[in-house]
């Protein structure tokens, strides 16, 4: 936990697990590995998944490396691009 002082009382706030400078958390890294596994299992390149999902190839690369905290809309696009149900991403 980090402690800040404002006026005379300290304010304590929990430290965000993504505050490591690179935005990597264990959760985003694990999810990225799952996406990469699913993509490879259906024999798609990042470029082909990009085309099918409407997401930029660099974005997909960042997701697979755990560098992006992906939105629900992007999750839906990825699932459709992979030809799987949204729940199967997890």
C-alpha positions as CSV (number, residue, x, y, z in Angstrom):
1,X,0.0,0.0,0.0
2,X,1.1,3.5,-0.7
3,X,0.5,6.3,1.7
4,X,-0.2,9.9,0.7
5,X,-0.7,12.9,2.9
6,X,-3.2,15.5,2.3
7,X,-3.5,18.3,4.7
8,X,-3.1,16.7,8.1
9,X,-4.4,13.2,7.5
10,X,-2.7,10.4,5.6
11,X,-4.6,8.8,2.7
12,X,-3.9,5.1,2.1
13,X,-4.7,3.6,-1.3
14,X,-4.1,0.1,-2.5
15,X,-1.3,-0.4,-5.0
16,X,-2.6,-1.3,-8.4
17,X,-1.0,-4.6,-9.6
18,X,-0.6,-3.0,-13.0
19,X,1.6,-0.2,-11.7
20,X,4.8,-2.0,-12.8
21,X,5.5,0.5,-15.6
22,X,4.7,-1.9,-18.4
23,X,1.0,-2.5,-17.6
24,X,1.7,-6.3,-17.2
25,X,-0.2,-8.2,-14.7
26,X,-0.3,-12.0,-14.2
27,X,-3.9,-12.0,-15.4
28,X,-3.3,-10.2,-18.7
29,X,-0.3,-12.4,-19.3
30,X,-2.2,-15.6,-18.7
31,X,-5.1,-14.3,-20.9
32,X,-2.7,-13.4,-23.6
33,X,-1.2,-16.9,-23.6
34,X,-4.7,-18.3,-23.8
35,X,-5.5,-16.2,-26.9
36,X,-2.3,-17.2,-28.6
37,X,-3.0,-20.9,-27.9
38,X,-6.5,-20.6,-29.3
39,X,-5.2,-18.7,-32.4
40,X,-2.5,-21.3,-33.1
41,X,-4.9,-24.2,-32.5
42,X,-7.1,-22.9,-35.4
43,X,-4.0,-22.3,-37.6
44,X,-4.4,-18.5,-37.8
45,X,-1.6,-15.9,-38.0
46,X,-1.9,-12.7,-36.1
47,X,-2.5,-11.0,-39.4
48,X,-5.4,-13.3,-40.4
49,X,-7.0,-13.0,-36.9
50,X,-6.6,-9.3,-37.3
51,X,-8.5,-9.4,-40.6
52,X,-11.2,-11.6,-39.2
53,X,-11.7,-9.7,-36.0
54,X,-11.3,-6.2,-37.2
55,X,-8.6,-5.5,-34.7
56,X,-5.1,-4.3,-35.6
57,X,-2.4,-6.9,-35.7
58,X,-0.2,-4.9,-33.3
59,X,-3.1,-4.8,-30.8
60,X,-3.5,-8.6,-31.1
61,X,0.3,-9.0,-30.5
62,X,0.1,-6.7,-27.5
63,X,-2.9,-8.8,-26.1
64,X,-1.0,-12.0,-26.6
65,X,2.1,-10.6,-24.7
66,X,-0.1,-9.4,-21.8
67,X,0.5,-5.7,-22.6
68,X,-3.2,-4.8,-23.1
69,X,-6.1,-4.8,-20.7
70,X,-8.6,-5.8,-23.4
71,X,-12.2,-4.4,-23.5
72,X,-15.4,-6.4,-23.6
73,X,-16.0,-5.2,-27.2
74,X,-12.5,-6.4,-28.3
75,X,-13.1,-9.7,-26.5
76,X,-16.2,-10.2,-28.6
77,X,-14.4,-9.4,-31.8
78,X,-11.6,-11.8,-30.9
79,X,-14.1,-14.6,-30.2
80,X,-15.8,-14.0,-33.5
81,X,-12.5,-13.8,-35.4
82,X,-11.5,-17.2,-33.8
83,X,-14.9,-18.7,-34.7
84,X,-15.7,-19.6,-31.0
85,X,-18.2,-18.6,-28.4
86,X,-17.1,-15.7,-26.1
87,X,-17.2,-18.0,-23.1
88,X,-14.6,-20.3,-24.7
89,X,-12.0,-17.5,-24.5
90,X,-11.7,-18.3,-20.8
